[in-house]
Amino acid sequence: MKTVSMWLTHFAISRRLFCKGMAAAPFLPVMTVLGTIGCAAVPVYHGALVDGRIAVLRKELDRTHHKSKVFVVQISELEYPIFIVQQRANTYHALSVRCTHQGCRVRPSRNSFVCPCHGSTFDFEGNVIHGPAKAPLQRFEVEVTAHGIEVIVPGTRNK
């Protein structure tokens, strides 16, 4: 016990903080695995922003929505990725992954989006189910085309 006390004194950690850390340590591997599973379950589509629009081809929609009703569109020009949600056949909407509370990236769970930072929960329409967030997730207009869908991102014009 004397060695632990010397170690705590040397690194200026209180005994209470050390005990809390030791109590949480057994759960770290479980939380790491669960976090990794949650991230791996969401398909990612790397697209391009052209004239304020992101085009997702029909074959990509079929491939990604076969596995999940939600997928992420990653665009290098945007600060935050966008979720594409398929509610029914040929009915899509797009939502920002940015939590409206303090800007953390929300993650999809079984029937909602959850903010890992402060626990806000949003339904798949982007509406707040549980705060502290008060505003819904930012929604983007989606147009269904003959070749797939286009997400319209206002205020962006490039390429």
C-alpha positions in Angstrom: 0.0 0.0 0.0 2.9 2.3 0.7 4.1 2.0 -3.0 0.6 3.1 -4.3 0.6 6.1 -1.8 4.1 7.1 -3.0 3.0 6.8 -6.6 -0.2 8.9 -6.0 1.9 11.6 -4.2 4.5 11.6 -7.0 1.9 12.2 -9.8 -0.3 14.5 -7.7 -3.5 12.3 -8.1 -5.9 12.2 -5.2 -6.8 8.9 -3.7 -10.4 9.5 -4.6 -9.6 10.1 -8.3 -7.4 7.0 -8.3 -10.2 4.8 -6.8 -12.7 6.2 -9.3 -10.4 5.3 -12.2 -9.8 1.8 -10.9 -13.5 1.3 -10.6 -14.1 2.3 -14.2 -11.1 0.4 -15.7 -12.9 -3.0 -16.1 -15.5 -1.3 -18.3 -13.1 0.3 -20.8 -12.6 -2.7 -23.0 -16.4 -3.2 -23.2 -17.1 0.4 -24.1 -14.3 0.4 -26.7 -15.7 -2.7 -28.4 -19.3 -1.3 -28.3 -18.1 2.0 -29.8 -16.2 0.3 -32.5 -19.2 -1.9 -33.4 -21.5 1.1 -33.6 -19.2 2.9 -36.0 -18.5 -0.1 -38.1 -22.2 -0.8 -38.6 -22.9 2.4 -40.6 -21.9 2.3 -44.3 -19.9 5.3 -45.6 -20.2 6.7 -49.1 -17.4 9.1 -50.2 -18.9 11.5 -52.6 -18.3 14.9 -54.2 -20.0 18.2 -53.9 -20.7 19.6 -57.4 -22.6 22.9 -57.8 -24.1 22.6 -54.3 -25.3 19.1 -54.8 -24.1 15.6 -53.7 -25.2 12.9 -56.1 -25.6 9.3 -54.8 -26.0 6.8 -57.5 -28.8 4.2 -57.4 -26.3 1.3 -57.2 -24.8 2.9 -54.1 -28.2 3.4 -52.5 -29.1 -0.2 -53.2 -25.8 -1.5 -51.8 -25.8 0.6 -48.7 -29.4 0.5 -47.8 -29.4 -3.3 -48.2 -27.3 -3.3 -45.0 -28.7 -0.4 -43.1 -31.5 2.2 -43.4 -28.9 4.9 -42.5 -25.6 5.6 -44.2 -23.1 8.4 -44.0 -22.1 10.6 -46.9 -18.5 11.9 -46.4 -17.6 15.0 -48.4 -14.2 16.6 -48.0 -15.6 20.1 -48.6 -18.1 19.9 -45.7 -17.2 20.3 -42.1 -19.6 17.6 -41.0 -20.8 14.5 -42.9 -24.4 14.0 -43.8 -26.7 11.0 -42.9 -29.0 9.7 -45.6 -32.0 8.0 -44.2 -34.4 5.7 -46.1 -37.8 5.6 -44.5 -39.6 3.8 -47.3 -38.7 2.7 -50.9 -37.6 5.7 -52.9 -38.2 8.0 -49.9 -35.0 9.6 -48.5 -34.0 12.5 -46.4 -30.7 13.9 -45.3 -29.6 15.2 -41.9 -26.4 16.7 -40.6 -24.5 14.6 -38.1 -23.8 17.7 -36.1 -25.6 17.8 -32.8 -27.5 21.1 -32.3 -26.5 21.3 -28.6 -22.7 21.7 -28.8 -21.7 20.4 -32.2 -20.6 16.8 -31.4 -21.2 14.2 -34.1 -24.3 12.1 -33.4 -24.2 8.4 -34.1 -27.0 6.2 -35.3 -28.4 3.6 -32.9 -31.3 1.1 -33.6 -34.1 3.7 -34.0 -32.5 7.1 -33.3 -29.4 9.2 -33.4 -27.5 9.7 -30.1 -25.0 12.3 -29.2 -22.1 10.7 -27.3 -21.1 14.0 -25.7 -24.2 15.0 -23.7 -26.8 12.3 -24.4 -29.2 14.2 -26.8 -31.3 11.8 -28.8 -33.0 12.5 -32.2 -35.4 10.4 -34.2 -34.6 9.4 -37.8 -36.5 12.6 -38.9 -34.0 14.7 -36.9 -36.5 15.7 -34.2 -35.3 16.0 -30.6 -36.5 13.0 -28.5 -34.3 13.8 -25.4 -32.2 16.9 -24.6 -30.2 18.9 -23.7 -30.5 19.7 -27.5 -33.5 21.9 -28.2 -33.3 22.2 -32.0 -33.7 19.4 -34.5 -30.8 18.2 -36.6 -30.2 20.3 -39.7 -32.1 18.8 -42.6 -31.2 19.0 -46.3 -33.5 18.8 -49.3 -33.2 15.5 -51.3 -34.4 15.0 -54.9 -34.9 11.5 -56.3 -33.6 11.3 -59.9 -33.6 8.6 -62.5 -29.9 7.8 -61.5 -30.3 7.9 -57.7 -30.7 10.9 -55.4 -29.2 14.4 -55.0 -28.7 16.1 -51.7 -28.9 19.9 -52.0 -26.4 21.7 -49.7 -27.3 25.4 -49.5 -24.6 28.0 -49.6 -22.0 25.7 -51.4 -20.9 26.2 -55.0 -17.7 24.5 -56.1 -16.1 22.3 -58.8 
